[in-house]
Every structure is written in C-alpha cells, then in structure tokens.
Amino acid sequence: MNPSEGETTLPVAPAPAAVPAPPTQATPRREFLKVAACAALGGCALAGPIGAAMVVLANPLRSKGVPLPVRITTLSALTLNGPPKFFQVVTERRDAWTKFPAHAIGAIFLRRTGENEVMAFNAACPHLGCAVEYRSGRGAFYCPCHNSEFAPTGEVRGTSPSRRGLDTLPAEVREEGEVWVYFENFKAGIAKKVPLA
Amino acid sequence: MIKRLSDWLDRRVDHRRLTHDALFEPIPGGARWRYAWGSTLVFAIVVQFITGLALWFGYSPSAQTAWESIYYLETATPGGWWLRGMHHWTAQLMVPLLALHLMQVVIDGAYRAPREVNFWFGLALLGLTLGLSLTGYLLPWDQKGYWASKVATNLLANVPFVGPSLQKLVIGGSEFGHYTLTRFFALHAGLLPALLVALIVGHVWLFRHHGITAKQPPRKRDAMFWPDQVLIDGVACLAVMATVLLLDWWWHGAELTSPANPSESYSAARPDWYFMALFQLLKFQDLFERLPGGGMLWCAIMIPGAMATFLFLMPLWSGSKAGHALNLLALGTGFGTFATLTAIAFWHDAHDEHYHEAVAQGRRETERVKELATRNGVPPEGALILLSGDPLIQAPKLFAAKCASCHSYEGRDGLGVALGDKQSAAELKAWGSREWLRDFLDPEKMTGEHVWGGTALVNPPAGKKRNPMVEYVVEEIPKYTPEEKAMLERVILALSAEAQLPSQHEADARDAALIEEGRKEFGDTGLNCADCHEFRGEGGGKGCVLTGWGSREWTAGIIHNPADKNYYGRRNDRMQAFGQRHELSTKQIDMVAQWLRGEVN
C-alpha cells in the first residue's frame, strides 16, 4: 500500500459462519503449530505479572487469628457472684503495617464465679455479631439487634434467634489479682463455636 | 458442546466477525519485526494495568500510610516486591519502546497524510505515559519521589498565566500532604489510565482504518496479521517481559528510599532517567536568563514546549521529500541532544562527591528505618518518627552540624565527610573508653591535635598559663615510677568504668578488682587526682567532677553547659553551652550522648 495514497479501503474478508480460513495456503498442522505458539508466547509473557498479582492478592488467605492474652482488670473490680460487668479489650495491636500501642479490639463481660475464678464472654452476639448488653432488670444478656437473650451463665434463653450461647473466653487470675483473658472472635450465625481464622 | 455454545453466542454478539476483523488485517509485504513496537506497547500497558490493579489492593494513599503500606507490601507480603518491581521496570521500558515506536513511524513515513490525526493520538499517548510516570513517582511518598515531585510541581508553576493555579490544583493546596497523594493517586490510577484507554482505542481504530504503512520494497508476499505478525509480536512481548523480569530480579524490585521528610532536603533526589535531560537543561538556566520571562521559563516550559510543538506539526510538511528530511534531521538532533544532556547529567553525578555522600546517607537512613520498622513495627504517626527520634541517624547529623567545627569523629565529621576546618578539639570516637583516657593521659598525645592540641588549654594566649591538667600530664607523668605507672593504668580502668560503656561491659566486670583498687588510688593513697577532681564524693577543687565521667548524664551535662562549675568552669575554652543557649534540645543532646557512647543499635 502506498503511504501517500489518500483514503484506503480495507479488503474486508467476508465473515463466514465457520472458522475463517487464512488466505495463505498453510496446512492445518502448520496452522495449529502457529496457534499453539501464539498461545504459548502470550501465556508466558503474561504469566509473570498475573502470577505475582495472584500471589499478592491471595495473601490474606494465609492470615490466622490467634487468641491474644489481654490484661483486663483486677479481681477487686468484680463482686463475687455479682452481675456480669462490661469491659473494653484494649491491647497492643498490629494492623498490617501499623503497631498501635493501645487499641480497642473488642469488648467482653466478666463474671466472678469464685474467690479466684472468673468467667469471660465475648460481647459479640453469636447470632450476627451485634454487641449484647446486660440488662439487670431481666437478669439476662440481651441483644438489641434481633432480640437474642442469654442467661448470665451464657446459655441461650427463650425463643432467641441465636443458635448458640454467648462465646466464653479462657480467663485466668494472675499475680496480684490481675484478670487476663485470651481474646478471640468466633464465626457468627452457626451453632458451633468456631474461631475466626 | 463448545461449538454449540459458541454458535449460540455468535448469533447474539457476532463475536466471530469481531475476532475475524481484529485478526485478519492484511500486511502488504509480509510480517516484519519493525511493526512490533506498537504491540509491545499495548502489551506493556496491559502489564501495567494488571500489576497496577494488584498494587492498588495494598496501597493506602496518605502521608502517614503510603510509604508504610508499600514497605509492608515489599517486606511482609510474598511476591510483593516482585509485583511492584514489575510495575516499575515495565514503566521504565515503556519510554524507550515509545521512542522506538515514534522513530519507526517517522522513518517509515507513517505520519504522512492521511495519518496526521493518528500521529497526534500517538503523541498524546506519549504525553499521557510521561504523566503517568510523573504521578506514579510520588506515590511511595519516599524521599526520592517527594523531592523530585516538589521540583516537578514547582516547574509547573512556571506555565504562563495558569501555572500557579495549576500547581495548587495538582498538589491539592499550597503544601504537599494528604491531598497531594490522594490527587496524584486519582490521576495515576483513574483519570490518566481512562484517557489512555480511550486514546489507544482511537489510535488502533485509526491505524486499522488507514492500514499499515508497509516498508518498501516488499520483501515477501502479502500476509495477514494473524498468525504471522501475531507470532512476531508475541516473541517481542515475551522479550519485553523477560527484560522486565531480569531487571526486577537484578535490582530486587523497585527502590524505596526512606519516608518523605519535608524538613530534610534530600540532595540525592533525581527524577527518573528519562527526565534527567530536562533536569540537566535546568542547570543551564543561566544561559537563557536574558530571554524574556527568565531562564527557568525557557528551560522548563518554552524549550520542551517548542520541541513538543515541532513534533506535533511535523506531519504537516512531511508530504515533500525536503519536509520529511527536515523532520528526520530534527528528530535525530532531538534524540542526540537528549542523549548528550542525559550523559552530562549522569557524568556530573558520577563525579560529584556531595552527591555520593547524599546517596550514601540516604541509603543509611533507608536501611535504618526499614530495620526499625521491622523490629518495632510502625507507630500510628507513621514511619518517619522512627528516624527523627533515632540517635544512630540524628546524632551524626547533629555532630556534623554543631560539633565538627572543632571536634572530629574517627577523624571526620561524624557523617564520614572530611573536616572542613582544622580540628581544634578532641577526637570523640571511643569517648569514655580506656583507650580514650590512655591517649588523654599520654604526655605526647595530649598536646597533639587529636586531644587538646588545638585548644587554648595547651596553647594559651600570650601572658596566660597552660591549663594545670596539661601541666600535670606533660610535666609529672613522664617522671612516674613503674609503680605509679601501674597505678595510673588502674585509675584509667576505674575512671572508664564510670562511663559504663556497653562495649566495655564485659571488661569492666572482669577487672572489677583492679577497678576497685584504681578508685582508691585516685586519691591520697595514690596519684592525688582528688586534689583537684571530685570523685565519688571525695576530694575536689578546680578540676571537673569525675564521678560518672563519660556516662550518659555526664556527657549530656558537658554538652548542655561546659562552663558549669562541675565541668570546665571558667577554664572552658570555646565550647558552647549548646543546651543552655537552646541550640540543641535536651532530646537532641541525649541522642548525641547516646551515640558517642555507642549505646544504640
């Protein structure tokens, strides 16, 4: 085609219903080899960036939640067999690159069940994760979202939508009456208590 | 099954015709390598879209999180540095690919009528690519990108009439900050790529409309784009990717210097290599100073603008042989000038001591901040404060700025640069150590330039006497009996133990008995040092207090005010009261003391 030529018309090949045959007289085998070579070249050339992108994007799959020991309060703040008390869980936390020296990561209720025994519940409702309250009038935990109700010991009460009781957390009393709780979150909406991994 | 699905789809979207049209572009004279540049550029852009999108998933554009998120991507995310490196090196390769594409188009005459508009599309794409690289350079919010972008946006302010407003719009105010990043990011990942796609569609559509400009004379019989040219293009794209991966692997990804610090100019900042010619041109600003508007306007706007305008107008007179020849000549000259300026810029840097020092300091800070971030995590205020509170980085700078006009550190200024003035006060490497004291109490070394040789204590102005301590060391110590010499060594151990240097921790513990003896021999039972110096609650006179000598507190105290009665008192030569006069903050003095004592790691 002459470059200085004005308007040019493309020789438009008819669009056949079947796979179009190229105008060269290539044998089917040669044709196949070329197609395969093109596919291989394209695949190889894009394998690097796509591979690296996939590995980076899939990285969160490797993350795992681990129970964090957190100092919550001291025994003196809890009355023996008294009503459950609400506490924020504040601890050092790493969020990707940032290290927060004191960051609220959740909330719990504590009940002192013995001289040196404490029971801890995650304040997230096992139904769908709202924050439950303790209503002393009813003597029960109550979720304001979908009306789930739990006994002070954590069991589901009445016709609650929650399929399991409040999630207990391991709690221990250390030296000088410090109350430590291994804080962890669990999957909502199911009957089994499964850690969020 | 597949056939039936394909038929079903074809009846609805007519995809076979679309593929057919896309693939069966006739190529007169057969497929050639020289036609592959455009395809490699499309390929490069596809790679940028893939890698850029993936980077987007982990990037957080704000002044406290941009550097941090990229640091996290590179160190804590597997494949992260590979990904960012590919994005970086593909961008680097796109510039030469664009240049080759432009040259091929002009040399083959593919810019002549009726293809002018498509040539302009191409130039616009070139401009967009440079815009993408400029905006992308800032996003890591590191020292290199920050300072280079400052220069670029300051140049923007030189555009006649709209410059200052344009500058404010681009950086989101009058100062660099959060908005600069959000705006650069929106440009880099939103607006510019959208325009790029639109222009590429136009570019390729027009190219198809006009057909390929075949190189004459034809070498082979006519062929179709598919599969002959596709095969060639595929090999070329693979070669591009292989180069990218090789560069990525060799350089271990893309550079991430220390976090942007507005208070500390980074003289090692350079733009990407393809802007180095412009960078160099700006150094010749003086030559154009007499032109109306001043040299900066000409170097930054008028000359590059004139060159762009010439490129833009080139097709208009390319119909004639002479016009085409002129264009080729201009393009050749342009590339030649570009190469020369680039070479000069790199040559200058290669022979510039200060530049090398700035690069070395930049590397030290980069390594240090990454080490601290890995060890301690990044605080919510961002990674920069890891550096600004770090004695290992800040103390040598303070030493160079405040102390090195008199003192030396390993014979240099603390940052490793040779001293500007002749040393007039003590060498402070190994401050607090036994070696330092042995040199100090050596009759020959004490009057040398590495101890007190340059001070008025040794060379008093006419009519005044030498300092009594100098007098003692020079006159008395040479007369010591072997027994007294052994005492002196024990006193040295005892004094040095006051410093509690981390590096002498084991030696001090090992020699505890000798140190205890030395403490006694400091006074009447030995060398009578306590006649002048107070030591551990005993003795004292006009000399400085030696209790805790060389410790962090003692060292900070003498920097705070050397003329205090516990230190030199009235005998202080020329040392300034850095703390009392508020030349250094308490925190800064403490950092210097820690660093001199080798306390930080």
HADDOCK unambig.tbl for C-alpha pairs under 7 A between the chains (distance, minus, plus):
assign (segid A and resid 1 and name CA) (segid B and resid 28 and name CA) 6.61 0.50 0.50
assign (segid A and resid 1 and name CA) (segid B and resid 213 and name CA) 6.85 0.50 0.50
assign (segid A and resid 1 and name CA) (segid B and resid 214 and name CA) 6.43 0.50 0.50
assign (segid A and resid 3 and name CA) (segid B and resid 110 and name CA) 6.83 0.50 0.50
assign (segid A and resid 3 and name CA) (segid B and resid 213 and name CA) 5.62 0.50 0.50
assign (segid A and resid 4 and name CA) (segid B and resid 112 and name CA) 6.88 0.50 0.50
assign (segid A and resid 4 and name CA) (segid B and resid 113 and name CA) 6.54 0.50 0.50
assign (segid A and resid 6 and name CA) (segid B and resid 114 and name CA) 6.04 0.50 0.50
assign (segid A and resid 8 and name CA) (segid B and resid 210 and name CA) 6.05 0.50 0.50
assign (segid A and resid 15 and name CA) (segid B and resid 17 and name CA) 5.49 0.50 0.50
assign (segid A and resid 34 and name CA) (segid B and resid 227 and name CA) 6.59 0.50 0.50
assign (segid A and resid 38 and name CA) (segid B and resid 230 and name CA) 6.94 0.50 0.50
assign (segid A and resid 38 and name CA) (segid B and resid 231 and name CA) 5.56 0.50 0.50
assign (segid A and resid 38 and name CA) (segid B and resid 234 and name CA) 6.34 0.50 0.50
assign (segid A and resid 41 and name CA) (segid B and resid 234 and name CA) 5.50 0.50 0.50
assign (segid A and resid 41 and name CA) (segid B and resid 235 and name CA) 6.46 0.50 0.50
assign (segid A and resid 41 and name CA) (segid B and resid 238 and name CA) 6.50 0.50 0.50
assign (segid A and resid 42 and name CA) (segid B and resid 234 and name CA) 6.05 0.50 0.50
assign (segid A and resid 44 and name CA) (segid B and resid 238 and name CA) 6.97 0.50 0.50
assign (segid A and resid 45 and name CA) (segid B and resid 237 and name CA) 6.44 0.50 0.50
assign (segid A and resid 45 and name CA) (segid B and resid 238 and name CA) 4.70 0.50 0.50
assign (segid A and resid 45 and name CA) (segid B and resid 241 and name CA) 5.78 0.50 0.50
assign (segid A and resid 49 and name CA) (segid B and resid 47 and name CA) 6.40 0.50 0.50
assign (segid A and resid 49 and name CA) (segid B and resid 50 and name CA) 6.74 0.50 0.50
assign (segid A and resid 49 and name CA) (segid B and resid 51 and name CA) 6.02 0.50 0.50
assign (segid A and resid 49 and name CA) (segid B and resid 83 and name CA) 6.80 0.50 0.50
assign (segid A and resid 50 and name CA) (segid B and resid 50 and name CA) 6.78 0.50 0.50
assign (segid A and resid 52 and name CA) (segid B and resid 79 and name CA) 5.58 0.50 0.50
assign (segid A and resid 52 and name CA) (segid B and resid 82 and name CA) 6.66 0.50 0.50
assign (segid A and resid 52 and name CA) (segid B and resid 83 and name CA) 5.45 0.50 0.50
assign (segid A and resid 53 and name CA) (segid B and resid 51 and name CA) 6.12 0.50 0.50
assign (segid A and resid 53 and name CA) (segid B and resid 54 and name CA) 5.33 0.50 0.50
assign (segid A and resid 53 and name CA) (segid B and resid 83 and name CA) 6.46 0.50 0.50
assign (segid A and resid 55 and name CA) (segid B and resid 78 and name CA) 6.96 0.50 0.50
assign (segid A and resid 55 and name CA) (segid B and resid 79 and name CA) 6.14 0.50 0.50
assign (segid A and resid 56 and name CA) (segid B and resid 77 and name CA) 6.47 0.50 0.50
assign (segid A and resid 56 and name CA) (segid B and resid 78 and name CA) 6.39 0.50 0.50
assign (segid A and resid 56 and name CA) (segid B and resid 79 and name CA) 5.82 0.50 0.50
assign (segid A and resid 56 and name CA) (segid B and resid 80 and name CA) 6.00 0.50 0.50
assign (segid A and resid 57 and name CA) (segid B and resid 54 and name CA) 6.62 0.50 0.50
assign (segid A and resid 59 and name CA) (segid B and resid 77 and name CA) 6.73 0.50 0.50
assign (segid A and resid 97 and name CA) (segid B and resid 68 and name CA) 6.27 0.50 0.50
assign (segid A and resid 97 and name CA) (segid B and resid 69 and name CA) 6.45 0.50 0.50
assign (segid A and resid 97 and name CA) (segid B and resid 72 and name CA) 5.64 0.50 0.50
assign (segid A and resid 97 and name CA) (segid B and resid 377 and name CA) 6.81 0.50 0.50
assign (segid A and resid 97 and name CA) (segid B and resid 378 and name CA) 6.07 0.50 0.50
assign (segid A and resid 98 and name CA) (segid B and resid 377 and name CA) 6.37 0.50 0.50
assign (segid A and resid 98 and name CA) (segid B and resid 378 and name CA) 4.84 0.50 0.50
assign (segid A and resid 98 and name CA) (segid B and resid 379 and name CA) 5.72 0.50 0.50
assign (segid A and resid 98 and name CA) (segid B and resid 380 and name CA) 5.79 0.50 0.50
assign (segid A and resid 99 and name CA) (segid B and resid 377 and name CA) 5.34 0.50 0.50
assign (segid A and resid 99 and name CA) (segid B and resid 378 and name CA) 5.46 0.50 0.50
assign (segid A and resid 99 and name CA) (segid B and resid 379 and name CA) 5.28 0.50 0.50
assign (segid A and resid 99 and name CA) (segid B and resid 380 and name CA) 6.56 0.50 0.50
assign (segid A and resid 100 and name CA) (segid B and resid 379 and name CA) 6.32 0.50 0.50
assign (segid A and resid 100 and name CA) (segid B and resid 380 and name CA) 6.13 0.50 0.50
